[in-house]
Amino acid sequence: MAEKAKGKKEQPSEKIAPKPTEKPAEKPAEALLEKPEEKVAAKPKGKKPPKVRKKEKGAYTRYKVDPSGWTLTRLRPYCERCGPGYFMADHGDRYACGHCGFTRYKRA
């Protein structure tokens, strides 16, 4: 200490980094089970495929034409609430109106 007081400076010694004695932290078992994310190829921009639409059923599915061609017979009843023009859907054990929701059950 006496030397420092006199104004003499010590030469800086080379500092050597200590070797790491610890092992790197191990990954948890869950991380090992996860699959690495796969890169998804970008879809080329362009036209989208057209949507598939159901074909509307024509009027021939609601009427029966007699062989003579002069008379028509309705195959399904009209809705009692909505009136003529609104056919009821046939669901096996019942008729239902798609417009107002009215349901009429068939007799067994």
C-alpha positions as CSV (number, residue, x, y, z in Angstrom):
1,M,0.0,0.0,0.0
2,A,2.9,2.2,0.6
3,E,3.7,2.0,-3.1
4,K,0.3,3.2,-4.2
5,A,0.6,6.1,-2.0
6,K,3.8,7.1,-3.6
7,G,2.0,7.4,-7.0
8,K,3.3,4.2,-8.6
9,K,0.8,2.5,-10.8
10,E,0.5,-1.2,-11.2
11,Q,0.5,-2.6,-14.7
12,P,-2.9,-4.1,-15.5
13,S,-2.6,-7.8,-15.7
14,E,-4.3,-9.7,-18.5
15,K,-7.7,-10.9,-17.3
16,I,-8.5,-14.5,-18.3
17,A,-12.1,-15.4,-18.5
18,P,-12.9,-18.3,-16.2
19,K,-14.0,-21.5,-17.9
20,P,-17.7,-22.3,-17.4
21,T,-18.0,-25.1,-15.0
22,E,-21.7,-25.4,-15.2
23,K,-23.4,-27.5,-17.9
24,P,-25.8,-25.6,-20.2
25,A,-29.4,-25.9,-19.0
26,E,-31.1,-28.9,-20.4
27,K,-34.3,-28.5,-22.4
28,P,-37.5,-29.8,-20.7
29,A,-38.8,-33.1,-22.0
30,E,-41.9,-31.3,-23.3
31,A,-39.7,-29.2,-25.6
32,L,-38.1,-32.3,-27.1
33,L,-41.5,-33.8,-27.9
34,E,-42.7,-30.8,-29.9
35,K,-42.2,-31.0,-33.6
36,P,-40.4,-28.1,-35.3
37,E,-42.8,-25.8,-37.2
38,E,-42.9,-26.7,-40.8
39,K,-42.9,-23.9,-43.3
40,V,-46.1,-23.8,-45.4
41,A,-45.7,-22.9,-49.0
42,A,-47.4,-19.7,-49.9
43,K,-50.4,-20.2,-52.2
44,P,-50.2,-18.3,-55.5
45,K,-52.6,-15.5,-55.6
46,G,-55.1,-15.7,-58.4
47,K,-58.7,-16.6,-59.1
48,K,-60.6,-18.4,-56.4
49,P,-62.5,-21.5,-57.4
50,P,-66.2,-20.9,-57.9
51,K,-68.5,-21.8,-55.1
52,V,-70.7,-24.9,-55.6
53,R,-74.3,-24.0,-55.6
54,K,-77.3,-26.3,-55.2
55,K,-79.7,-26.3,-58.1
56,E,-83.1,-25.1,-57.2
57,K,-85.8,-27.6,-57.7
58,G,-88.3,-26.6,-60.4
59,A,-92.0,-26.5,-60.1
60,Y,-92.3,-30.0,-61.6
61,T,-91.3,-31.4,-58.2
62,R,-94.4,-29.8,-56.6
63,Y,-97.1,-30.9,-59.1
64,K,-98.1,-34.0,-60.9
65,V,-99.4,-33.8,-64.4
66,D,-102.0,-36.2,-65.5
67,P,-101.3,-38.2,-68.7
68,S,-103.9,-36.3,-70.6
69,G,-102.0,-33.1,-69.8
70,W,-105.1,-31.1,-68.8
71,T,-105.1,-31.3,-65.0
72,L,-102.5,-30.6,-62.3
73,T,-102.4,-32.2,-58.9
74,R,-100.5,-30.6,-55.9
75,L,-98.2,-33.1,-54.3
76,R,-97.8,-31.1,-51.0
77,P,-100.2,-28.8,-49.2
78,Y,-100.0,-25.0,-48.9
79,C,-99.2,-23.4,-45.6
80,E,-102.4,-22.6,-43.6
81,R,-100.9,-19.3,-42.3
82,C,-99.0,-18.0,-45.3
83,G,-101.6,-19.0,-47.9
84,P,-101.3,-20.2,-51.5
85,G,-97.9,-20.1,-53.0
86,Y,-96.1,-21.4,-49.9
87,F,-95.7,-25.1,-50.1
88,M,-95.0,-27.1,-46.9
89,A,-91.9,-29.4,-46.8
90,D,-92.5,-33.1,-46.4
91,H,-90.5,-34.5,-43.5
92,G,-91.9,-38.0,-43.3
93,D,-94.0,-37.7,-40.2
94,R,-95.0,-34.0,-40.6
95,Y,-95.3,-31.1,-43.0
96,A,-93.4,-27.9,-42.1
97,C,-93.5,-24.4,-43.6
98,G,-90.1,-22.9,-44.3
99,H,-91.5,-19.4,-44.4
100,C,-93.2,-19.1,-41.0
101,G,-92.3,-22.3,-39.3
102,F,-95.8,-23.7,-39.0
103,T,-95.8,-27.5,-38.5
104,R,-98.6,-29.9,-39.2
105,Y,-98.2,-33.5,-38.1
106,K,-99.4,-36.4,-40.3
107,R,-101.8,-38.9,-38.9
108,A,-100.5,-42.4,-38.4
